[in-house]
Amino acid sequence: MFKLKPSVLTLALAAAGLPGAMLHSAAFAAEPQQTEPQQTSDSTEQEAANQTKINQEDLEHIEVTGYRRSLIDSLNAKRFGDTVSEQLSADDLGALPDVSMADALTRLPGISAVRTGGQAAEINIRGMSGGFVFSTLNGREQVSTSGSRSIEFDQYPSELISSAAVYKSPKASLIEGGLAGTVELATASPLAADKELNVTVNVRGMYNDRASEVYGAEEFGHRLSFSYQGKFLDETLGVALGYARLEQPSVATQFIGLAYNDSKDVDGLADDTNGPIDGLDEEYISEGFELQHLGGLEVRNGYMGAIEWAPVSNFKLKADAFLSRFDSEAFARGFRVKLGGSNAVVANPVLDGNAVIGGTFNRTSSSYTRVELVNDDNQDFDQVNSFGVNADWQVTDRLNVAADVSYSSAKSDFRNGLLWSNVAVDANADKPMFDENVSISYQLNGLDLPDLGFNQADAFSDINRVMVSKYGIYPYENEDEVKAYRLDFKYDLDSDWLASVEFGVRWSDRTYSNDRSVFEFGNDGGFSGTQPPLQLTEDMVTVVDWSGDFSYFPSYLAIDLDQALSAWFPEGTPQPVQTWGNAIGVIDPMGYTTNYAWSVQQSGEVYEKVLASYLMFNIDTEIGGLPLTGNIGLRRVDTDQSATLLQNVGGDPAQGAQYIVDEVGIINKFYAPTVVGVTYTDYLPSLNLSLKLTDDSQLRFAAAKVMARPPINRLAGDASATTNNDGIINGSSTNNPFLKPFYATQYDLSYEHYFEEGALVAALFYKNIDSFIDEFDIVGFDFRANGFNVPDYIVSPSGEQIATTNGTYTTAVNNTEGGYIRGLELAYTQVFASLPSPFSGLGLNASYSYSESEVQKFTDLGGNSVPQTLEGLSKHVANLTLFYGYEGFETRVSARYRSSFVSEQVAVNSQVVNFDAETVLDYQASYQINDNLGVLFQVNNLTDEPTKSYFGTEAKTGTLQYFGRQLFLGVTYAM
């Protein structure tokens, strides 16, 4: 008979009060198995229980609490897991009151975050962006408010999540979808609680130190949370309830450079190379730039509930629910500078390569050079719902059956409202004239703020010069839901090699919809004669000055949106609608002079049905006298995906043309509604092995084929083709219902060494990615041969017939050029418990990861087409936490560093740009006054670290955004 010999780590876990079953597994794994016959399950469990009781009695004087305990719990979960994973324990999440799960997860090795509005929202795993990350809640697929597949982690309050795991290697029983990794969030299981009653209340005040620089911004906010767990009926019935509220100011001051989408010969030199058009000696010109104050309020209410019933020892039924309501209302005020394109007069140009990064731009009669004053109003109302029922039945000593039914839904209503103002010669004139005397001088300074000069600077804050010229609102409404049913079996085997076999099936039905609408009035490029500008009054405006590093920018008028719209639309502001406008095929435009067909064509639905099944064997054997555990399995996935599509068939009934009525009653007769899609089957093998080298060391190896489906909004149908005045046909389909998943084959090798209250982990990983989604321009595309209904000729304004010719078709496809991602991860955790008191509470938790890839994409946002790394890839990611605890007092400082990377531009849609390296520091101190009451002080973004981006080279500035520090002060009461 072998003897159980728990390690110091296991004994510490016993002292920390972990359940006996977990301790049994910990102790068992800590000692190599002997060659003697194994004992029966009952005798082994009884011996482990007796040993645990002895250990607890011997170590009653040891108390491991707070952050120190959370590290031990996390290491234990990693150590005894059957995949390559990172873990966060409940105490870890409670000890560091992160605003969301995104903040919490970024403290794990190989995981970094993309900050939006100063908050971590999207996570990257091992150099891959959030689109490659699959997420579940209580083992169930989650849909997202993002319009993509990656969930927005700021929707999930850390106070309501009891544990989190990041699986870097899959196993066959896990739901497919995580090419980068799978994040598993879990809410409370009330019957697993240590005590019969647990009640926790948190109250924290919040302050942002940059809010005072932004007129109208909120400086103060708060966080509230309440949780309850109780066990009843002799601990056969458990109830858990939780509520968390976040009300926080949204603050930023920013400069945004716009893309280089125009060209002009500004230097007068012949034989330029790498120019926009072959044979023309031209340079690239930016569309312009923006200077903005951002402010607003974000309010998140999260709700969690669970009821768990175990009427007999071998059966458990659990129902749980999670709801999140995240509403934000934000404004953006300042300037939008339009340089004017190729028809502007440019003096003293400054070049970076073949791109203009400075000079003086003067308006001409044919250029659009101007400075707009912007008062944007953005509202975002998000809902997330997750419900599930799970039954677990231990049918016999060997057979376990689990069934699960779940529903997840998300809804997002983002309303992008824009109020433009322009400078008039005299706003008091009977017929105000747009001031065309415009001169703009600027010099970009890379990752620092630019030098600026405007000849109209004094007019920007003059009510006698500024007039509101246009209002527009452009909602994006997304709904996403998935229904899933799952049945799993596990059968214990009597084998020297295999411990058990698992198999199961899962069916899911997902529907995604996107709706666009629009309302516009006026003209942002001047003053409209039919929709005249609004003259402002004193009660509508406030003069706003810039401060801090931005203090040299000219003052401007902040406009009260409600008062301006009430004056402009005294009978009520018209609401946005989904409409054809005066698009081709419209029978009666009903007064519309603009084509708004995009609001109809960009609306539609995506359908996805998935049937998955798996077979997995759990390994428990010995190799050369060393214990070997793990699993090997295969997952089969059948996918049926489709999307709605409006195809322009020129009104031909034989091709399915129908009368399609929009929301205002306008009829279009040119289009045929249809549903198109594709079905495919995938086989995903996986292997996870863990070889126990010594009591405290193990070697892991994992290999698997993995997949990640395209973002669900990229499956929507939006194909279109138009003919310009020269008779050239161009078309696009930036989405594609026929897109297939991303695929990769991956390998992991890691060494883990555990010691007294600490661990050292080193890991190597390699992913060979088969393909990516790219947008390609197909020049000379044969539109007729590919089913597009296009005219043979057009009639010019002079009456001349011009034959049409094929132009360019832009579409999204699965390219065949993949590539590798490979890297190294190191993690070290140490509590210096051997030091004499009071220094025994010192410790550190550190990690470093290096990632590299041969995958390159190209961007032309900065003019010349230049290579970019894979989106989300930082070569270097490091995390360091130094902590100290003594007699109820705890303090720690955390630093998160990531080197430069590529991601989507903040505040600009659909622009993937380069981001500069960043280091974010957080600090926390807390004191436990007594067993029930504690106080806490925390500072997030201690150094007010900005985000900085650029277009290909640092000289072409993208976004410079400063968020401010967040300070928290609060109390926690627990019983």
N, C-alpha and C positions, 0 to 999 in steps of 0.2 A: 504494500500500500504506500502511495506517495504521501508526503506530508505537505500541508499548506504552510507556506512561509511568506506571509505578506511583506511587501516592501514598505519602506518608510512612507512612500506616497500613499499606499493603500491604507496604512494605519491613520494617516492624516485624514483620508477620506472618511474613515470610520468615525473619527472624532468630530468631523464636520457634520455627521448625521445623515449620510447617504443611506438609502434603503438597502436592506440586507441583500437583496438579489443582485444589485449592482456591485456591492462589495464582494459578493461571492465570485462574480465574473472577474472582478479586478484581481482578487487574490489568486484565483485559479490561473489566470493568464500570466501572473507574475512569476510562476514557478514552472520550469520545464516538466513536461509529463514524463513519467518513468515507464519502464517496459512492463511493469506488473499489470495484471488485468484491472480494468476500470471498475469502480464500484457502481452500484445501481444509482439511479438518479436520486432516490429518496435518501439513501445513506450519505451520498456526497453533499446534498443540500443540508442535511442535519449536522454533519461535521463542520461545514462552512459556517452555519448559523452559530454553533457552539464556539468556534474560533473567533467569530466576529464579536460575540458577547464578551469573551475574555478580553479581546483587544480593547473594546470600549470601556470595560471596567478598569483595565490597567492604565488607560490614557485619558481618564476623565479630566485631568488637569490641563490638557491641551485644548485650546480653542482657536480654531482657524476661521476667520470671518472676513467680510468685506472683499476688497479687491484681491487680496491674497487667496481667499478661498475660491473666488471666481476663476482665477488662473489654474488652480489645482483641478477644479471641476472640468474646465475646458481641456486641459492636458489629458485628463483621464478619458474623456469622451473621444479624443483623437487617438489615444493610445490603443483603446480597445475597439475602435471602429473597424469595419471590414472593407473600407475603401480609403483612398487618399483624400483626406478631408481636413477642414478647419472647423473649430467649434466655438460657440459662445454660449456660456451658461446663463441661467436666469439671474444669478447673483451678479454676473458680469454686466448684464444689461441694466440691472437696477443700480449698480454701483456707479456707473458713469451715465448720467441722465442725458443720453444723446437725444437730439431733437427728433431723429428718425432712425430707422434701421440702416439707412445708407451710411450714416455717421458711424454706427456701431460696427458695421461690417468692414469698414476701411481700416480697422485696427488689426486685421488678419493678414498673414503673409501672402504676398502676390495679388492683393486686392487694392484698387485705388478708386477714386471717385472723380466724377465730373461735377463741378460746382455750377449750379444755376441760381442766380440771385443770391449768391453767397452760401447756399445750402447744398450739401451733397444730395443728389437725387438719383443719378445713374451710377452704377458701379461697373468697373472693368475688372476682369479676372484674367491674369496671366497674359496681359497685353491685348486682350480682345474686348471690344466695346459691348455695351449693354444689350445690343441686338442679338448677341450670341449667348446671353445668359438666360437660362430658364429658371423660373421661380415657382415654388409651391407653398401653400399654407396648409399645415396639417396633412401633408402628402397629396394635396389636390392642386391641379392646375389653376393658376390665377390669370384672369384677363386684366387689361390695363386701360387706364384713361389716356395713355399716350398716343393711341391710334396705332401702336406698334405691338410687338409681343413682350418687350421688356417692361416689367412693372415699374412704377415710379415709387421707389422705396420711401420717399418722404410721406407717402400715404399711410405708412404703417408706424404708429407710435411705438417707441421702444418699451414704454410702460406696459403695453398689452401683449408683448411677445415674451414667452417664457424661455425659449431657446432658439438658437439658429445654427445651421450647419451649412457649410459650403463644400459640396462634393466636387472635387477636381477630377476624380475618375468615376465613371458610372458603374452600375451593376445592372443586370438584366431586369430586376424588379423595379428600378426607378423609371419614372415617366421620361420618355425621350424628349430631346429638345435643347439640351445644354451642350453646345459645341465648346464654349469656354468653361462652363461649369454649371452646376445646379445649386440654387440657393433654397434651402428648406427652412421655412419659418414655422414655428409651432406656438400655439396658444396653450393656456393652462389645462392640465388634466387634474381636476380637483381631488380625485381619490388618491393621487400620488403625492399629495401634500404631506409634509411632516406632521403638522398639527391638525386638530379637528377644526380649528377656526383661525383664519388668517385675514387680517384687515390692514390695508396700507393706504395712507393718504399723503399725497405730495402737493405742496403749494410752492410755486416759485414765481418771483417777479423777474422781469426782463427789461434790459435797457440797451439801445443801440447808440453808440457814441458818435456816429456820423449823421444821424437823423436831423440834428440841429442845422446841418448845412443845406438841407433840402427843404424848401418851402412847402408846407403842407404835409410833410412826412410825420408819421407817428414815431415817437421816441420810446414809448413804453409798451410792454406786452406782458403776458403771463402764461404759465403752464399749470394746469391742475390735473390731478389724476386720483382715481379711487379704485381699489380692487378688493374683492371679497372672495374667499374660498372657505367652504364649510362642508363637513361630512356628517351624515345623519344615518339613522336606522342601523346602528352598529357598524358604521363605516361601509355600508353597501350603496349609499346614495351620496353623490357629491355634486355640489353646485359651485360654479365660478362666475363672477360678474366683474366687469371692468369698464371704466370710462376714463378717457384722457382728452383733455382740451388744450389746444395750443392757439394762442393769439399773439402773433409776433409781427413787428413792423418789417416791411420790405423796403430796403433802402439801397440805393446805389448812385454813384456819380460816374458817368462814362463818356468815353469818346469811341465812336465806331467808324472805321474806314469802310467804304463801300467798294464793291468789286470793280475790277478793271475791264469794263465791258464795251469800251469805245476806243477809237484810235485817231491819230492826227500826226502829220509831220510837224514837229515842234522845233527840231534842231536845224532843219534846212540842210542836213548832210545827205549826200548821195551814198548809194551802195550800203544802206543799213542792212544788217543781218538779223535774223530771228524776229522780223517784224510781223504784224498782224496779217498782212496780205502779201503774198509773194509778188515781187516786182514793184511794190510801193514802199517808199522810204518813210514809213510811219512808226510812231511810238504808241504804246498803250496808254490810255487815259482812264483814270478812275471815274466812276459815276459821281463820287463826292464823298461826303462824310457827315456824321451827326454828332452833336454835343447835347447830352441829356442829363437831367435830374430825374431819378426814378424814386417813387415812393408809393406807399400803399399798406395794406394790412392783409395778412394771411391768417385764416381761421380754420383750424382742423378739429373736428370732433370725432373721436374714435370710440367704438363700442364693442365689447366682447362678452360673450356668454357661453357657458357650457353646462350641460347636465350629464352626469355619468352614473350608470346604474349597474351594479354587479350583484344580482340576486343570489347567485351561486358562485362557487369558487372558479368555475371553468367557463363562465360567460360574462361578457361586459358589453353594454350598449352605451354609446355616447353620441349626443347631438351637440353641435356647436355652431356658433354664428359669429361673424366679424363684419363690422360695418365701419366705413370711414367716409366722412363728409369734409372735403377740403375746398374751401372757397377763398378766392383772392380777388381783390379789387386794387388795381395799380394804375398809376399815371406815369407818363413819360413826357417831360416838358423840355423845351430848348430849341435847337436849330436843326434843320435838315438842309445841308448845302449841296446844291446841284451845280456841278462845274460847267455843264453845258455841251459836252461832247465835241465832235469834230468841227462844229461851226463856231465855237468860241475862239476869240483871239487870245493867244497864249504868249506871255512875255516872260523872260528870265526862267526858262524851264530848268528843273533839276531832275536828273535821271538816275534811276537804279537799273543798270542794264539798259533795257529798251522800254522801261516803264517810267512815267512821269510821277515823281513823288513830291513835287513842289513847283511853284511858279505863280504868276498872276494871270487869272482868267477874267476876261472882260466879255460882257454880253454883246451880241450882235443881233441884228433883226431876225436872224434865222437860228440862233442858239437858244437853249433853254436855261442859260446861266441865271441862277437866282438863289436867294436864301429864304427858306420857309420857316416860319415859327410854328412849332408843333406842340399840340396839347393832346396827346394820345390818352385814351381811356381804355384799359384792358380789363376784362372781367373773365374769370375762369371758375366754373362751378363743377366740381368733380364729385362723383359718387362711386364707392366701391362696396360691393356686397359679396359675402361668401358664407354659404350654408352647407352643412354636411351632417350625415348620419352614418355612424360606423358601428358594426357589430363584430365582435371577436369571440369565437367559440372554440374552446379546446375540446374537440369531439372525443378523442381518446388520449391516452398518454403520448401517442405518436402524431396524431393528426390534429392540425389547427386550420380553421376556416375563418376568413375575414371577408366581410362584404362592406362596400362603401358606396353611398349615393351622395353626389355633391352638385352644387350650383354656384357659379361665380359670375358676377355681372359688373360692368363698369359703364359709367356714363360721363361724358365730358361735354360741357357747353362753354367753349371759349369764344368770347366776343371781342374782336379786335376793332376798337373804335378810334378814328383818326379825325382830328380837327386841325386843318391847315390855315395859316394866315400868311398874307403877303404884304409887302410894302407898297403903299400908294404914294403918288405925288402929293395928293392932298385928300385925306379921308373925308373932309367936310365938303368937298365939291359936289355939285348936283349930280354929276356923272363921274365918279372917281376913276382915275387912270392908274394903271399898273406902272410902277416906277421901273423903267427899263435901263436906268443908269446904274449898272451893277458891276462892281469890280471886287474880286476875291483873291487874296494872296494867302498862300499857306506853304508850310514846309514840314513834312513829316519828319519825326525824330525817332523812328523805329519803335522801341518799347517804352519810350517816354512821350509825354504830351507834345503836340505839334506847336509850331509858331503860326499865328493866325492874324489876318487883317481884313477888315471889311470897310468899304467906303460908306455903307449904309448903317454902320454900327450904332450911331445915335438914334436912328429911326426905330430900332428894334424895341425900344422901351417908350416910344412916343405914341400916345393914343390918337394923335392927329395924323399918323402915318400908317399905322397897322390896321388892316381890315381882314376879317375872317372870309376866306375865299372858297373853302370846300369842307364838307363833312362826309365821312364815309364810315360804314360799319360792315364788317366782314366776318360773320360767325362761322365757326367750325364746330359741328355737332357730331360726336362719335358715340356709338353704343356698341358694346361688345359683351357677349355672354357665352358661357359654355356649360352644358349639362354633361355629367359624366357618371358612369356606372362601372364599378370595379369588383372583381371577385378573385381572391387569392387563397391558395392552399399551401400548406407546409406540412411535410411528412418526415419525421425523424427516421433515420436509417440505422441499421445495425451493421456497420461497416468499418473496416480499419482505415478507409480513405475518406469516406463521405459521412458528414454528420447528418445531413438532411437534404431533401429536394424541395424546391419551391416552384410553383407554376401558377399562372393566372391569366386573366383576360380583362381588358378595359375598353369601353366604348365611350367616345365623346362626340358631341355635336355642338359645333361653334358657329355663331353668326355674328358678323361684324357689319356695321352700317356707318356710312359717312354722309352727312348732309351739309351742303354749302348754301349760303344765301348772301344777299348784298343789298345795300342802299347807298346811293351816292347823290350828292347835290353840290353843284358849283364846280369850280375848276382850281386845281392846285398849281397850275402853271401860269396863271394870270387871273383876270377877272372875267367871269362869264356875263354875256349880255342878257341871256334868257334866265339865268339863275344868279342874280347880282349878289355881290359881297355884302357882308353885314358890317355896319358901322358900330364900333365898340363904344361903350359908355364907362364912366369911372367905376361904377359899382360892379362891372364885370371883370375888372383886371387888377392885377397886383404886379408891381415892378419887382423882378427877382434878380438878385446879384449872385454871382458865383463866389466861392470862398476856397480857402486852402490852396492846393496846387492848381486849381482851376480858376483862381481869382482874376486872372488877366483876360478871361473871356468877357465879351460885352454883355451888359444886362439885357433882359428881355421881358415881355409881358406874359405872365401866367394868366390864363383865361378861365373863368368859372364856366365849366362846360354846360351845366344845367341852365344857367342864366342866358348864355349865348344861344343855346338851342331854343329856349322858350321865346326869345326875341325873334329868332330867325323863322321859327315855325310856331306862330301863336296858336294855331289850332291843334298842336300836338306834333311831336317829331315822328315822321313816318318810320315804320319798322322794316327791317330787311326781309326780303322775300327771295324765294328761288324762282328765277324767271329766265325766259329766253331773251328778253329785251327785243332788239330788232335783228336777231340772228337770221342767217340764211334759212329759208324754209318756213319762216313765220308768216302766218296768214294776215294778222293784223297786229302791229307792234303796240297799239294802244298808247301812243305818245312817247314810247322809248326811242331815244336816238343813239343808244349804245348797245353793243352786243354783249349780253351777259350770259351767253350759252354755257360758259364754264361753270356757272352755279348749278346748272342741271347736269352737265356731263361729268363733273367731279363728284357727284352724289351717286351713291349706289350701295350694293351689299356684296359681302363675301361669305361663302358657305364652306365649312370644312368639317368633314366627318372622318373620324379616325377609329380604326379597330386595331388594337395592339394585344399581342399575347406573348408570353415569355415562359422559358424553362431555365431554371438555375439550380446548380448543385453547390451546396456549401461544403467546403473542404475542411477536414480536421484529421491530420495525420502527422507522421514524423518523417523527416528526411535526414539521414545520418545522425539520428538521435536528437534532432532539433525539431521542435513543434512547428508545423506548417498549417496555417489556416487561410481561409479566403473563400472565393467562389468563382465559378465559371458558368456562363450562361449565354443564351441567345434570345434576342427580342425581335419579333416580327411586327412590322407596322404597315398597315394598309391605309392609304390616304386618298380621299376623294375631295378635291377642292374645285370651286367654281366661283364665278362672279358675274354680276349683271353688267351689261354693256349696251350702250346706244350706238348703233352703227349707221353712219350716213349713207343711205341708199338712194339719195336724190328724189325721194318721194315715190319710188316705184313700189306699188302694192305687191307685185309679184315677188319682190325681195323682202317683204314683210313690213313695209312702211306703214306707220299708224299715225293717227292724230294724237299727239302727246300734249296735254294741257298742263301749264305751269300753275304756280300758286296764285297768280292774278288773273287767270283765265286766258292767257295767250296760247294759241295753238300753233304747234310746229308739225309739219307734215312730212319732213324729210327723213326721219329716223326710224329704224327698226329696233325695238328692244329685244335683247336676247340674253341668254346665259351661256357662258363658255367656261371650260375648265379642263382638268386633267386628273387622272388617277395614277397612282404608282405604289409600289411595294418595296419596302426596305427590310434588310436583315442586319441586325446590329449585334455582333458577338462582343463579349466582354470577359475579362479575366482579372481578378484581384488576388494577390498572394501576399501573405505576411509570414516571414520566417523569423522565429524567435532565436536570436543568437545567444543571448544570456538572459538572466532575470530582468535586466534593465535595458536591453538593446534589441532592436528588431530591424529587419530589412524588408521593405515593401517593393513590390513590382506590380504594375497594372498595364493592361493593354486593352484597347477597345476601338470599335468604329462608332463614331458619334455623328449626330446630325442636328441641324438647327434650321427650322423652316424660315422662309423669308418673312420680314415684317408683314403683318396681315394687311396693312394698308397698301403695301406694294402689290398685292394680288388684285386690287380693285381695277376694273376696266375703265380706261379713259382715252381710248384711241381716237385720234382726230386727224384731219387733213384739210389744209386750206390752200387757196391759190392767190398769190399776190398780184399786184398790178402789172408785173412783167410776165405773167403767165407761168411762173415757177410754182410747182406744187411742193409744199413742205408739210410734214406731219410729225406727230409725236405720240408716244405711249410710254410715259415715264413709269407707269405701272404695267403689270403683265400677269393675267390670271394663269399663265402657263409656267410661271417660275417654279423651279424645283428647289429643294433644300440645299443648304451648304452641307458638305460632308467632310469628315476628317478622320484620319487614323492617328491615334495618339498612344504615347508610351510614357510611363512614369516609373522612376526609380528613386527611392528615398531611404535614408538611414535615420533612425530615431533612437536617441539615447536619453533615458530618464534617470534622474537622480533626486536626492532629497529636495523636494519642493522646487523642481525645475526640470528643464529638458533642453536638449540640443537636437535640432532637426536639420538635415541637409537633403535637398531633393533636386533631381534633374527631370526635365520634361521635354517632350518633343511632340509637335502636332504637324501632320502632313495634311494640308487642306486642299481638297480637290478643286474647288471653284468658289467664285464670289459673284455677287450681282454687280454688274456694271451697266452704265448707260452708254450706248454706242450710237454714233452718227453714221448712218448708212447713206453714202452719197450716191445719187443716181438710182434711188429706190424705185422699183416699178410698182406704183400704187395700184394701177388697174389690175395687174396680175395677182396682187395680194388682197383683192377683195374690196378695195376702196372705190367708192363711187365718186369720180372726179370728172370735170368737164373736159371736152376736147379742145375748147378754145374759150377765151374771154373777150369781152368787148371793151376797148379802152375808152376813156372819156371823149376822145375825138371820134368815136364810132368805128375804129379799126378793129378787125378781128385778129387776135393774137393767139397762136397755137400754144397749148400748154406743154410744158416739159417737166420731167421728173426732177425733183430736187432732193432734199435730205430728209430722212426719216430717223428720228431719235427714239430709241426704245430701250427698255431694261431687259437684259438677258443674263442667263447663267454662262459666264465665260468659262473657258476650259483651262485657264491658266491660274492655278492655285499657288501653293508654295508652303514653306514650313514656318513654324514658330517654335523656337526652342529657348530654353532658359534654365536658370539656376535659382533656387530658393534656399535661404538660410534663416533659421529662427532660433532664438536663444531666450530662455526664461530662467530667472534665478531669483529666489528669495533667500537673502543672506541670514537664514535662521540661526546659523552657528555663531554669529557675532554676539557679543555680550549685550544685554539690555542697556539702553533703549535702542541700540542700533540693529537689533535682530529684525526689525520691521522694514529694513531697507530692501529694495528689489528693483529689478528691471525686466522689461519685456521688449525684445528687439527683433526685427526681421528685416531682411533685405532680399530683393529679387532682381534678377537680370533677365531681360527678354530681348530677343532679336528675331528678325524675320527677313526673308528675301522678298516678301510680298511688297510690291510698290503699286500705288495708284498715282494718277496724274491730276493736277489741278491747273486750271487756266484762270482762276479768279484773280491772280496777280498779273495777268498778261500772258507772258510766255508760259507754255506748258512745262511744269516742273514736277518731279516725282515727290510723292508723299509716302510716309510710312503707313502701315495698316492702322485704321482708325482704332483708337484706344490704346495703342502700344506706346508705353514709356520704357525706355531701355532700363532705367533704374527706378525702383520704388523701394522706399525705406520707411519703417515705422519704429519709433523709439518711445517708450514710456518709462519714466523713472518715478518710483513711488515709495512712500514711507508711511508706516502705520504704527501708532503707539497709544495704547490705553484709550481707545475710542477716537483718536485723532488720525485722519488720513489726509494725505496730500499727494498730488502727482502732477506731472507736466508731460504732455504727449506731443510728439512732432510727427507729421506725415509729410513725406517728400516724394514727389514724382518728377522725373525729368521731362523734357519737352515731349509733346504728344500731339496727335491729330484728333479733332472732334468737331462737332457741329458748333458753328459760331453762335455765341450768346446774342440774343435779341435780333438775329437776322435769320430768316427761314432758309433752310436747304443750302447752307454754305458750310462745307467741311473745310476747316482751316487748321493751321498750325498753332499750337498753344505753347507758351513758354513754360519752363520749369517753375514749380511752386513748392513752397514749404508752409504748411499750416500748423500753427502751435495752439494748443488748448491747455488750460490750467484748471485744476479743481482742488478744493480743500473742503473737508467735512469734519464734523465733530458729533459723536454720539453722546448726547447729554445723559441719557439713561437707557434702559432697555427698550423704551418705546419712542423716545423723541430724539431727533437728530437735526442738525442744521448744515447748510451747504452753501458754498460760494464757488462760482465757476465763471471763467472767461473763455469764450470761443473766438477763434481767429485773433489771437493775442497781439499779433503784429500788424493787423489790418492788411493781410496779404491780398493783393489784387489778382485778378486773372488778366492775362495779356496774350493776345493772339496776333497772327500776322499771315499774310498771303504769300506763302512760299519762301520768301526771304524776310528777315526781320525789318528791313528798311520799309516794307510795305505794310504799314500798321493795320491791324484788324480791330480788335476790341481792347480797350484799356478800361477795366471796370473795378471800382473800389466799393466795398460793401460795409466797412466799419466793423467794430468789435461788438460782440454780444456779451453782456454781463448778466449773470443770474444770481439771485439770492433767495433762499427758500428753506423750508422746513419739511421734515418727513416724520410722520407718526405711524407706528406699526404696533399691532397687538396680535 
